[in-house]
Amino acid sequence: MVTLARPRISRQQAAWAGAQVVLLAALSAGVGLGPVGWMAGIAYSSGLWALLTAAVRRAGIDTLGPADLVTLARAVLVGGVTALVTDRLRSGGTPVAALAVIASVALVLDAVDGQVARRSGTASALGARFDMEVDAFLILMLSVHVAVLLGPWALAVGAMRYSFVAAAWMMPWMRSALPTRYSAKAVAALQGIVLVVATTEVLARPLAVTLVSTALALLTWSFGRDAAWLWRRRRVSDRALP
């Protein structure tokens, strides 16, 4: 059954890749996306295709669910953000309106895929991880753009989650499942909103710096609390050993 159904996943991914190319072409025609942006968008799409294919095989599923398809649509938009931000690093100019609109739609859809998963009864570990990785990369790309505007320190917003993952590779006790905290979800959502606002450049620089640094402080507190919880859990587990 899996062998027969697997082409459906291939068709879904092919449609996603086609949508990514269409978005890049639209950005090229509409706002002058250059070759470097194109290469970044294609590299992003290729990497995500490979990672998603490997994850699907490990999960042994035949098709992506409705919520996963919403996340896949968000992934297309994140590809557009990646292309625009990378193109700015080359040219020094970014179509701010296009970047802010695409990122905003991606953030709005972030609230949609979870609702779709719950209402359709298709929530899965793969879907949750896929959603998390798309979110994390969007935040990373926005933080790169904001770092150009406000300073390299803003990169810490996007790098925080990847630093946590890297620490977990070196310290196995950090790999335990964390409890669900709505405060953590709220802090994570705030990062995207703040970075998009900073991206629009409508705020005076001092206000933008204050806003982003406050968001970074909250993110540091959230990850620090998670690390402390995992450390306490490890200590309890160690004491329980004979």
C-alpha positions in Angstrom: 0.0 0.0 0.0 2.8 2.4 0.9 4.6 1.7 -2.3 1.5 2.4 -4.4 0.6 5.6 -2.5 4.0 7.0 -2.3 3.8 8.8 -5.7 1.0 10.9 -4.1 3.6 12.4 -1.8 5.9 12.9 -4.7 3.1 14.8 -6.5 2.5 16.9 -3.5 6.1 17.8 -3.2 6.4 18.5 -6.9 3.4 20.9 -6.7 5.1 22.6 -3.8 8.4 22.9 -5.8 6.4 24.3 -8.7 4.7 26.9 -6.5 8.1 27.9 -5.1 9.4 28.6 -8.7 6.3 30.5 -9.5 6.7 32.7 -6.4 10.4 33.3 -7.2 9.4 34.2 -10.8 6.8 36.6 -9.5 9.3 38.3 -7.2 11.8 38.5 -10.0 9.2 40.2 -12.3 7.6 42.3 -9.5 10.5 43.5 -7.3 13.6 42.6 -9.3 14.8 39.5 -7.4 18.3 38.8 -8.7 20.2 35.6 -9.5 21.6 35.3 -5.9 18.1 35.4 -4.5 17.0 32.8 -7.1 19.9 30.6 -6.0 19.1 31.0 -2.3 15.4 30.1 -3.0 16.3 27.0 -5.0 18.9 25.9 -2.5 16.3 26.3 0.3 13.7 24.3 -1.6 16.2 21.5 -2.5 17.3 21.2 1.1 13.7 21.2 2.5 12.7 18.6 -0.2 15.5 16.3 0.9 14.8 16.7 4.6 11.0 16.2 4.2 11.5 13.2 2.0 13.7 11.6 4.6 11.3 12.4 7.4 8.3 11.0 5.5 10.2 7.8 4.9 11.1 7.4 8.6 7.5 8.1 9.5 6.2 5.5 7.0 3.3 7.6 5.8 1.7 7.6 2.4 0.5 11.2 2.1 0.7 14.6 3.7 -2.4 15.5 5.7 -4.3 18.8 5.3 -2.4 20.5 8.0 0.9 19.5 6.5 -0.2 20.9 3.2 -0.9 24.3 4.9 2.6 24.1 6.4 3.9 23.3 2.9 2.3 26.4 1.6 4.0 28.4 4.5 7.3 26.8 3.4 6.8 28.3 -0.1 6.4 31.7 1.5 9.5 31.2 3.7 11.4 30.3 0.5 10.4 33.8 -0.8 11.5 35.4 2.4 14.8 33.5 2.1 15.3 34.7 -1.5 14.5 38.4 -0.7 16.8 38.5 2.4 19.7 36.8 0.6 19.3 39.2 -2.3 19.5 42.1 0.1 22.8 40.9 1.4 24.1 41.1 -2.2 22.5 44.3 -3.4 22.0 46.3 -0.2 18.4 47.0 -1.0 15.2 45.0 -0.2 11.6 45.5 -1.3 10.5 45.9 2.3 6.8 45.8 1.5 7.0 42.5 -0.4 9.1 41.0 2.4 6.8 42.2 5.2 3.7 41.0 3.3 5.0 37.5 2.6 6.4 37.0 6.1 3.1 38.3 7.6 1.0 35.8 5.5 3.4 33.0 6.6 2.9 34.0 10.3 -0.9 34.1 9.9 -0.9 30.6 8.3 1.1 29.4 11.3 -2.1 29.8 13.3 -4.1 27.9 10.7 -2.2 24.6 10.3 -2.6 23.8 14.0 -6.3 24.4 13.9 -6.6 22.3 10.7 -4.7 19.4 12.4 -6.9 19.4 15.4 -10.2 19.8 13.5 -9.3 17.1 11.0 -7.8 14.8 13.6 -4.6 14.6 11.6 -2.1 15.9 14.2 1.2 14.0 14.1 4.7 14.1 15.4 5.9 14.7 11.8 3.5 17.6 11.3 4.5 19.2 14.5 8.2 18.9 13.7 7.7 20.2 10.2 5.8 23.2 11.5 8.5 23.9 14.0 11.3 23.8 11.5 9.5 26.1 9.0 8.8 28.5 11.9 12.5 28.4 13.0 13.8 29.1 9.6 11.5 32.0 9.0 12.6 33.6 12.3 16.2 33.0 11.3 15.8 34.7 7.9 13.9 37.7 9.4 16.6 38.0 12.1 19.3 38.2 9.4 17.4 41.0 7.7 16.9 42.9 11.0 20.5 42.4 11.9 21.4 44.3 8.8 19.2 47.2 10.0 19.9 47.2 13.8 23.2 45.3 14.3 24.6 41.7 14.5 23.2 41.2 18.0 19.7 40.7 16.4 20.9 37.4 14.9 20.6 35.9 18.4 16.8 35.9 17.9 17.0 33.5 15.0 20.0 31.6 16.3 18.5 30.8 19.7 16.6 27.7 18.7 19.5 26.3 16.7 21.9 26.9 19.6 19.5 25.0 21.9 19.4 22.0 19.4 23.2 22.1 19.1 23.5 22.0 22.9 21.2 19.0 23.0 23.5 17.1 20.6 26.3 17.6 23.1 24.3 17.1 26.2 21.8 14.2 25.9 19.9 15.2 29.0 18.6 18.2 27.0 16.8 15.9 24.5 13.9 15.0 26.8 10.4 16.1 25.9 9.4 19.4 27.3 6.0 20.1 28.9 3.6 22.2 26.8 3.7 25.8 27.9 1.4 28.4 26.4 3.8 31.1 27.5 6.5 29.5 25.4 4.2 29.5 22.4 3.3 33.1 23.0 6.9 34.1 23.2 7.7 32.2 20.0 4.8 33.9 18.2 6.0 37.3 19.5 9.4 36.9 17.8 7.9 36.7 14.3 5.6 39.7 14.9 8.3 41.9 16.3 10.8 41.0 13.5 8.2 41.8 10.9 7.4 45.1 12.5 11.2 45.9 12.6 11.5 44.7 9.0 9.0 47.4 7.8 11.3 50.1 9.1 8.3 52.2 10.1 9.7 52.6 13.7 12.5 55.0 14.7 15.7 53.1 15.2 15.8 53.5 19.0 12.2 52.1 19.3 13.0 49.2 17.0 16.1 48.4 19.0 14.0 48.4 22.2 11.3 46.2 20.7 13.6 43.6 19.3 15.8 43.5 22.4 12.8 43.0 24.6 11.6 40.1 22.4 15.2 38.7 22.6 15.1 39.0 26.4 11.8 37.1 26.6 13.1 34.4 24.2 16.2 34.0 26.4 14.0 33.7 29.5 11.9 31.0 27.7 14.8 28.9 26.6 16.6 29.4 29.9 13.5 28.1 31.7 13.4 25.1 29.5 17.0 24.3 30.1 16.6 24.7 33.8 13.6 22.3 33.8 15.6 19.7 31.8 18.5 20.1 34.3 16.2 19.6 37.3 14.6 16.6 35.6 18.1 15.1 35.0 19.0 15.6 38.7 15.9 13.9 39.8 16.5 11.0 37.4 20.1 10.7 38.6 19.0 10.5 42.3 16.4 7.8 41.4 19.1 5.5 39.9 20.2 2.7 42.3 
